[in-house]
Amino acid sequence: MRTLKLALAAAVGSLALAGAAQAQDGGPTFAFNIGANTDYVFRGFSQTGEDPSVFGGVDASMGIGYAGAWVSNVDFGNGTDAEFDLYAGIKPTAGPVSFDIGVIYYGYIDQPSGSNEDYWEGKIAASVPAGPATVGVAVYYSPEFFGKTGEAVYYEANAAVAIPDTKFSVSGAIGRQEVDKAIDYTTWNAGVGFALTDHISIDVRYWDTNLSKAASGGLADTRVVGGLKFVF
């Protein structure tokens, strides 16, 4: 764990230097997104009590640097109404390998006093083309996870492929969430995306975990989630 923390600290520290290097590349460009899902699932767990979600966000990029914000409704059964994410990072490349090094802050609106739901993570991810596919790995580290449950690490391997001569794509991932004072578990997902237009896409995704219904309260059971997203 100490080696992982040092590596993430060094990577996150490089963001300031990268930002300075990009300052002379001209102004940032912006992209906006809005959408809806039949369920908001994060690492295998429903964040909306298995009810639909509506979300929206904005992303700014300049050179290899990026920053953004995203918001969605949530329902933890305790009065918390919404989640907002703030994030920033860099996306350098080395030969065929594309990296994503950044930080993410997860904030929650109307959370009960003392619930300590807000937290942040550092992220290191890498991906590489493999024939018609792209394969990748990612590691997320938090010094104090959701609900003050201690140090947490999430590892993931993922892959995506666009179906030639169609507007379809297939993607999937398998991940492992480990938390000092909470349940460790494995989660996986697989789905099909379809580009209705250059700005509108649909995703239908299967989610599951290795947790029992008793352990997860039924919120990490097998489920299929449909989503619609607009980008402009």
N, C-alpha and C positions, 0 to 999 in steps of 0.2 A: 504493500500500500504506500509506503514512504517513497519508493521509486516512482510510482505513478503520480503522486502528488507533486514531486519535484519536476517531472516532465511536463505536467499540465501547467504548473506555475511558470516555467520557462516559456512555454508556448504562448500562454496568455500575456505574459510580459512583453512578448514581441509585437503585440498589437499596437502599442504606442509607437514603436519605431516604424512599423509598416504604415501607420496612419500619417506620420510625418513624411514618409517617402512618397505617399500618394497625393500630398497636398497640392502639388504643382500639376496634376493631371487634368485640371479643369473642374467644372462643377459636377455634382452628383446627378445620377439619373434615378427616377422613381418608378415603382410599379405598385399597383394596388390590387387587392383581392378581396372578394366576399364570397360567401357560400353557405351551404347547409348540409348537415349529415343526419342520418336517421339515429345516430348515437355518436357521442364524442368519446373515442377510445384512445387512451394513452398508455402505452406499454402493456396492453392487454386488459386494462381496467376501464370500465365505463366511468366517465367523469360527470355524467348527467343523469345518473340513476336510471340508465337505459332508455332515456327519453331523447328526442331530437336536439340538435344544437344548431346555432347560427353563429357565424364567425366572420371576421374581417381583419385585414392587416395592410400595412404599408412597408415597402422595402426600399432602401436607398443604397446605391452602389457607386463606387468611384475607384477606378482601377481594380486592384484585387481586394479592396476593403468594402465592407458592407455593414449596414445597421438596419434595424427594423423593429416594428411593434405589431402585436397580434392580440386579438381579444375574442373570447367566446363565453357563452353562458355555461355554467356548471351547476351541479346540484349534488352536494354531499350529504343532504338530509340534516344539515345543521344551520341553515340560513345563508351560507355562502352562495352568492348569486353569479359571480363572473370571475374569469381568469384573464389576466393580461400578462403577456410575455414581452420583455424587452431584450434585445440581443444585438451583438456586434461581433465582427470577426474579420478574418482575412482568408482568401482562397488562392494561395500560391500554387504553382505547379513545378514539378521536377520530372522532366522527360514525360512519359505517358501518365504519370501519377498526379491526380488533382487532390489537394489537401483543403480541409476546412477546419480552421483553428479559431475558436471563439468562446464567448461567455453568454449565458442565458439567465435572465432573472424571471422567476415565476411569481407573480403577485395575485392576490385574491381579494375580491371586493365583498364587504359585509361579512367577513369571517368572524366567528364568535371570539370574544376576548379570551386570550390565553391559548388559542388553538395553534398558533405558530405555523400557519400554512405556507407563508412566503419562504422561498429559498432560492439559491442560485446554483448553477452548474458550470463547470468548464468543459469544453468539448474539443476533442481531436478526432478527425475523420479523414479517411483517404479512400479514393476510388480509382479504378483503372479500367480501360476498355478491354474486353475479352471477346473478340469476334463481334457478333452483333449485340452483345450484352455489355453491361457495365456492372462490375462487382466492387463491393466496398466493405470497409470495416469502420467502426466508430467506438469511442470510449467517452463516457460522460462521468464526471466526478463532482460530488457535492460534499463540502465539509460538514454541512448540517442540513439533512434532508427534510422533506415535508413533515410537519408535525413534530419537529425537533427529535427525529429518530436517529440522529447521529450521522456518521460518514456513510456515503452511498456511492456505489459504482454501477454503471450500466454498460455492458458490453454488447455489441451488435455486429452481425454479419448480414449483408444485404445484397440483392442483385436485381437488375431491371433489364428488360429487353423490349425494344420496339418491334412489332411484327411487320416485316417488310411489305411494302405496297398496301398497307392498311392504316387506319387511324387508331389501331389497338396497340396497347402495351401491356406487358405482364411484369409484375414485381413482387418481391417478398422479402422477409427478413426473419431472423431468429435472434433473440436477445436474452440476456441474463441480468436480472436486477438483484443486487446484493446490498442490504441495508443493515447497519450495526444493530439497531433496536427494533427491527421489524422483520417481516417474512421475506426470505429470499425465494425467488421463483424464476422460471423460464417462460418466455412468451414467444409466439411466432405469428406471422400473418402472411397472407398471399392474396393478391387481387389482380383485377383486370381494369385498365383504364381505357377510356375512349374519348378522343378529341372531337367534339361536335363541331367546333370551329377553332380558329387560332386563339380564341379568348375564352372558350367555354369547354369544360371537360367534366366527365363523369367517372367515378371510381366505385367499384363494388369489391369489397374486401372481406375475407374470412379472418377472424381473430380467435386465438385460443391461448391458454396457459396450462401449466401443469398443476395448478392449485385446485383443491376440492371446493365445492360450493360452500361448505362450512367455513373454510379458511378465508374465502374471499367475500363472503356475504352474497354470493351469487353475481357479483359485479365483474368477475373475470371468467365467466363461463364461455363456452363456444358461442360465437355470434357472427352474423353477416351484416355488414354496415354499407349502406349506399350513401354516396355524396355527390354534390353538384358544386362546381367552383367556377367563378368568373374572374379573369385576370385582365387588367387594363392599365 
